[in-house]
Amino acid sequence: MTIVGICRPMRSPWDQPMDRCLRFFPCLIDPARRSALCVKLVLVTVHLVYIGVLFLIDGDLIEKTKKEPIYVLDAMMTVTERNVLYRKTSEASNLPASSKNGSFVVAVEGTQAGKNISGNNTPTWSKLVADLYPMGTTIRTWTCSYCNVEQPPRSKHCHDCDKCVLQFDHHCVWLGNCIGQGNHCRFWWYLCEETALSLWTGILYISYLKDHIKSAWWRDAIMIVLLITLSISLIFLLLLLLFHSYLILTNQTTYELVRRRRIPYLRGIPERVHPFSKGVSRNVYNFCCGSSSVYNMERLPTPQETEEKSRPYTCLDVVTCRCC
């Protein structure tokens, strides 16, 4: 009698599931490809772990990414609260109120720049806004008919948010909030990041099509359709990025550029004159490095300043960098 299979190796309970896995994923048979796949999985896991830990530790991260603009009502309430606080402090003590118990700084561009809302010279919100407009302008011109608050120059009521926004640019339907003072810089960086990401993705798609042009036709068709859609999105993002870069260099907003003839305080200013521009260098600095804790309310230029800005450029102006 012959005994067969005495020396047959015993199979592990994991062998059968592993065989099925290798049948569905042939790439795991090759040690080199298996090693590369493991490295990719490790990298993805590391990214997920780092992002997950950040979201767990910083509970306000999502709220920070959706930073809202500065509203006119918030600025008005802040100035009013500081006035009340100063009056209470001054009644309780004969000493002047310090900068920590009731003073508030509002940056006002122009000859009245750097007003400190503190001490005995604390103005009301109406007086502060009136000083930003030319003499003789009626209060109805800058009063919002919806919020019934005095609007500083460059402010506008947003019907989607139902609030008045300082330096209103536009209401972004993709982000779900207004773009204005306080978040316009982040919006520009968001456009820059989306443009770079779309460009890099398009390069990867083109590289794939060049290397696998003879593969299955349905794969090429899918990749071509996606590449066309991505190209359209990239063109739109690039134009939008260039447009907002131009607005930054000239210190304008989308609303001021598109609806200039409908804005009362801009009707008498020539279209080629940018009334709020302070030079390219200072415009970029104020846009990128402006403090978020300061309400930057810019006054309208005087007729003399408007005439100076409308003066044609000469060779001397170019040498002295008048535009900067």
C-alpha positions as CSV (number, residue, x, y, z in Angstrom):
1,M,0.0,0.0,0.0
2,T,1.3,3.4,-1.0
3,I,0.8,6.5,1.2
4,V,0.5,9.7,-0.8
5,G,0.6,13.3,0.6
6,I,2.4,12.5,3.9
7,C,4.9,15.3,3.2
8,R,2.4,17.8,1.8
9,P,2.8,21.2,3.4
10,M,-0.1,22.5,5.5
11,R,-1.9,25.6,4.1
12,S,-2.5,28.6,6.3
13,P,-6.0,29.9,6.9
14,W,-5.0,33.2,5.2
15,D,-3.9,31.5,1.9
16,Q,-7.3,31.3,0.4
17,P,-8.2,34.9,0.9
18,M,-4.8,35.9,-0.3
19,D,-5.3,33.9,-3.5
20,R,-8.6,35.6,-4.2
21,C,-7.0,39.0,-3.6
22,L,-4.2,38.2,-6.0
23,R,-6.7,37.0,-8.6
24,F,-8.5,40.4,-8.4
25,F,-5.4,42.5,-8.1
26,P,-2.6,41.0,-10.3
27,C,-0.4,43.9,-9.6
28,L,0.3,42.6,-6.1
29,I,2.0,39.5,-7.5
30,D,5.0,41.6,-8.7
31,P,7.1,42.5,-5.6
32,A,8.3,45.8,-7.2
33,R,4.7,47.0,-8.0
34,R,3.5,45.7,-4.6
35,S,6.2,47.8,-2.8
36,A,5.3,50.9,-4.8
37,L,1.6,50.5,-4.0
38,C,2.4,50.1,-0.3
39,V,4.4,53.4,-0.4
40,K,1.5,55.2,-2.0
41,L,-0.9,53.8,0.6
42,V,1.4,55.0,3.4
43,L,1.7,58.5,1.9
44,V,-2.1,58.8,1.6
45,T,-2.5,57.5,5.2
46,V,0.0,60.0,6.5
47,H,-1.8,62.9,4.8
48,L,-5.2,61.7,6.2
49,V,-3.7,61.4,9.7
50,Y,-2.1,64.8,9.7
51,I,-5.3,66.5,8.4
52,G,-7.5,64.5,10.8
53,V,-5.4,65.5,13.8
54,L,-5.5,69.1,12.7
55,F,-9.3,69.1,12.5
56,L,-9.6,67.3,15.9
57,I,-7.3,69.8,17.7
58,D,-8.6,73.0,16.0
59,G,-12.3,72.9,16.2
60,D,-12.7,76.3,14.6
61,L,-10.8,75.4,11.5
62,I,-13.8,75.1,9.3
63,E,-15.2,78.4,10.4
64,K,-11.8,80.0,9.8
65,T,-11.7,78.8,6.2
66,K,-15.1,80.5,5.6
67,K,-14.1,83.9,6.8
68,E,-16.8,86.5,6.2
69,P,-16.1,90.1,5.2
70,I,-16.4,93.1,7.5
71,Y,-20.0,94.4,7.6
72,V,-20.9,98.0,8.0
73,L,-23.2,97.2,10.9
74,D,-20.4,95.5,12.8
75,A,-18.1,98.6,12.4
76,M,-20.9,100.9,13.5
77,M,-21.8,98.8,16.6
78,T,-18.1,98.6,17.5
79,V,-17.7,102.4,17.4
80,T,-21.0,102.9,19.3
81,E,-19.9,100.4,22.0
82,R,-16.6,102.1,22.4
83,N,-18.3,105.5,22.8
84,V,-20.6,104.1,25.5
85,L,-17.7,102.4,27.3
86,Y,-15.7,105.6,27.3
87,R,-18.5,107.7,28.7
88,K,-19.0,105.2,31.5
89,T,-15.3,105.1,32.2
90,S,-15.0,108.9,32.2
91,E,-17.9,109.3,34.6
92,A,-16.5,106.8,37.1
93,S,-13.1,108.4,37.1
94,N,-11.6,111.8,36.3
95,L,-8.7,110.1,34.6
96,P,-8.7,109.9,30.8
97,A,-9.7,106.6,29.3
98,S,-6.7,104.6,28.2
99,S,-6.3,102.7,24.9
100,K,-7.4,99.5,26.7
101,N,-10.7,100.6,28.1
102,G,-12.6,102.2,25.3
103,S,-10.4,103.5,22.5
104,F,-10.8,102.2,19.0
105,V,-8.7,103.0,15.9
106,V,-10.3,103.5,12.5
107,A,-7.9,103.9,9.6
108,V,-9.2,106.7,7.4
109,E,-7.2,107.3,4.3
110,G,-6.3,110.7,3.1
111,T,-5.7,114.0,5.0
112,Q,-7.8,112.7,7.9
113,A,-5.9,109.5,8.1
114,G,-5.3,107.7,11.4
115,K,-8.2,109.0,13.5
116,N,-8.1,107.6,17.0
117,I,-11.6,107.1,18.3
118,S,-10.6,107.7,21.9
119,G,-10.5,110.4,24.5
120,N,-12.7,113.5,24.4
121,N,-12.6,113.7,20.6
122,T,-14.7,110.5,20.1
123,P,-16.9,111.1,17.1
124,T,-20.2,109.4,16.4
125,W,-20.6,107.0,13.5
126,S,-22.6,109.5,11.5
127,K,-20.0,112.2,12.0
128,L,-17.2,109.7,11.1
129,V,-19.0,108.7,7.8
130,A,-19.9,112.3,6.9
131,D,-16.2,113.3,7.1
132,L,-15.4,110.8,4.3
133,Y,-17.7,112.4,1.8
134,P,-17.3,115.9,0.1
135,M,-19.0,118.9,1.6
136,G,-22.6,119.4,0.6
137,T,-23.4,115.7,0.1
138,T,-26.8,114.9,1.6
139,I,-27.2,112.1,4.1
140,R,-29.7,110.3,1.9
141,T,-26.9,109.7,-0.6
142,W,-25.0,107.4,1.7
143,T,-27.8,105.9,3.8
144,C,-28.8,102.3,3.0
145,S,-32.5,102.0,2.3
146,Y,-32.5,98.4,3.6
147,C,-30.4,98.5,6.8
148,N,-31.0,102.3,7.5
149,V,-27.3,102.8,8.4
150,E,-24.8,105.3,7.0
151,Q,-22.6,103.6,4.5
152,P,-18.9,104.7,4.2
153,P,-17.6,105.0,0.6
154,R,-17.1,101.7,-1.3
155,S,-19.8,100.0,0.8
156,K,-22.8,98.3,-0.6
157,H,-25.8,96.3,0.6
158,C,-25.8,92.6,-0.5
159,H,-29.3,91.3,-1.1
160,D,-28.1,87.7,-0.7
161,C,-26.5,88.2,2.7
162,D,-28.9,91.1,3.6
163,K,-26.1,93.1,5.1
164,C,-23.9,96.1,4.1
165,V,-20.4,95.1,3.3
166,L,-17.3,97.3,3.6
167,Q,-15.4,97.6,0.3
168,F,-18.0,95.3,-1.4
169,D,-16.5,93.3,-4.3
170,H,-19.2,90.7,-5.2
171,H,-21.2,87.9,-3.7
172,C,-19.6,84.5,-4.5
173,V,-22.1,81.8,-5.1
174,W,-19.4,79.1,-4.9
175,L,-18.3,80.1,-1.4
176,G,-21.8,81.2,-0.3
177,N,-20.7,84.6,1.2
178,C,-19.7,88.1,0.1
179,I,-16.2,89.1,-0.9
180,G,-15.1,92.4,0.5
181,Q,-12.8,94.0,3.1
182,G,-11.5,91.2,5.4
183,N,-11.6,88.3,3.0
184,H,-10.7,89.6,-0.5
185,C,-7.0,88.7,0.0
186,R,-7.9,85.1,0.9
187,F,-10.2,84.9,-2.1
188,W,-7.3,85.9,-4.4
189,W,-5.1,83.2,-2.9
190,Y,-8.0,80.7,-3.3
191,L,-8.1,81.6,-7.0
192,C,-4.3,81.2,-7.3
193,E,-4.4,77.8,-5.6
194,E,-7.3,76.6,-7.8
195,T,-5.6,77.8,-11.0
196,A,-2.3,76.1,-10.0
197,L,-4.1,72.8,-9.2
198,S,-6.1,72.8,-12.4
199,L,-2.9,73.5,-14.4
200,W,-1.0,70.7,-12.7
201,T,-4.0,68.3,-13.3
202,G,-4.2,69.3,-16.9
203,I,-0.5,68.5,-17.4
204,L,-1.0,65.0,-15.9
205,Y,-3.9,64.4,-18.2
206,I,-1.8,65.4,-21.3
207,S,1.1,63.2,-20.1
208,Y,-1.2,60.2,-19.8
209,L,-2.7,60.7,-23.2
210,K,0.8,60.9,-24.8
211,D,2.0,57.7,-23.1
212,H,-1.2,55.7,-23.6
213,I,-2.6,56.9,-26.8
214,K,-2.9,53.3,-28.1
215,S,-4.8,52.0,-25.1
216,A,-8.5,51.2,-25.0
217,W,-10.5,53.8,-27.0
218,W,-13.1,54.3,-24.2
219,R,-10.4,55.3,-21.8
220,D,-9.0,57.9,-24.2
221,A,-12.5,59.2,-24.8
222,I,-13.1,59.7,-21.1
223,M,-9.8,61.4,-20.6
224,I,-10.3,63.7,-23.5
225,V,-13.8,64.8,-22.3
226,L,-12.4,65.4,-18.8
227,L,-9.5,67.3,-20.3
228,I,-11.8,69.6,-22.3
229,T,-13.9,70.4,-19.3
230,L,-10.8,71.0,-17.2
231,S,-9.4,73.3,-19.9
232,I,-12.5,75.4,-19.9
233,S,-12.4,75.7,-16.1
234,L,-8.7,76.6,-16.2
235,I,-9.3,79.4,-18.7
236,F,-12.1,80.8,-16.6
237,L,-10.0,80.6,-13.4
238,L,-7.0,82.2,-15.1
239,L,-9.0,85.1,-16.5
240,L,-10.6,85.6,-13.1
241,L,-7.2,85.6,-11.4
242,L,-5.8,88.1,-13.8
243,F,-8.9,90.3,-13.4
244,H,-8.7,90.4,-9.6
245,S,-4.9,91.0,-9.9
246,Y,-5.7,94.1,-12.0
247,L,-8.2,95.2,-9.4
248,I,-5.6,94.8,-6.6
249,L,-3.0,96.9,-8.5
250,T,-5.5,99.7,-9.1
251,N,-7.3,99.4,-5.7
252,Q,-10.7,98.8,-7.2
253,T,-13.5,96.4,-6.7
254,T,-15.6,94.4,-9.1
255,Y,-18.7,96.4,-8.2
256,E,-16.9,99.8,-8.7
257,L,-15.6,98.7,-12.1
258,V,-18.8,97.2,-13.5
259,R,-21.3,99.6,-12.0
260,R,-19.2,102.8,-12.0
261,R,-21.8,104.9,-13.7
262,R,-24.5,103.9,-11.2
263,I,-22.4,104.8,-8.1
264,P,-23.3,108.4,-7.2
265,Y,-19.8,109.4,-5.8
266,L,-18.0,108.1,-8.9
267,R,-20.1,109.6,-11.7
268,G,-18.1,112.9,-11.8
269,I,-14.7,111.1,-11.9
270,P,-13.2,110.2,-15.3
271,E,-13.2,106.5,-16.1
272,R,-9.5,106.3,-16.5
273,V,-8.9,107.7,-13.1
274,H,-8.8,105.3,-10.1
275,P,-9.8,107.6,-7.2
276,F,-8.8,105.2,-4.4
277,S,-5.4,104.1,-5.9
278,K,-2.3,105.1,-3.9
279,G,0.2,103.6,-6.3
280,V,0.9,100.0,-7.2
281,S,3.3,99.2,-4.4
282,R,1.1,100.7,-1.6
283,N,-2.0,99.1,-3.1
284,V,-0.5,95.6,-3.0
285,Y,0.9,96.2,0.5
286,N,-2.4,97.4,1.9
287,F,-4.2,94.4,0.2
288,C,-1.8,91.7,1.4
289,C,-0.6,93.1,4.8
290,G,-3.6,95.1,6.0
291,S,-4.6,94.4,9.6
292,S,-7.9,92.5,10.0
293,S,-8.6,94.3,13.3
294,V,-8.7,97.8,11.7
295,Y,-11.7,99.1,9.8
296,N,-10.1,100.8,6.8
297,M,-12.6,103.4,5.5
298,E,-11.3,105.5,2.7
299,R,-12.5,109.0,2.0
300,L,-13.4,110.3,-1.4
301,P,-10.6,112.4,-3.1
302,T,-10.9,116.1,-3.4
303,P,-11.3,117.8,-6.8
304,Q,-7.6,118.8,-6.6
305,E,-6.5,115.2,-6.0
306,T,-8.8,113.9,-8.8
307,E,-7.3,116.5,-11.2
308,E,-3.8,115.4,-10.1
309,K,-4.6,111.8,-10.8
310,S,-6.1,112.5,-14.2
311,R,-2.9,114.3,-15.3
312,P,-1.3,112.4,-18.2
313,Y,2.0,110.6,-17.5
314,T,5.2,112.2,-18.7
315,C,8.7,110.9,-19.1
316,L,9.6,112.4,-15.7
317,D,6.6,110.6,-14.1
318,V,7.9,107.3,-15.5
319,V,11.4,107.9,-14.2
320,T,10.1,108.9,-10.7
321,C,7.8,105.9,-10.7
322,R,4.6,108.0,-10.3
323,C,2.4,105.0,-10.8
324,C,4.1,103.1,-8.0
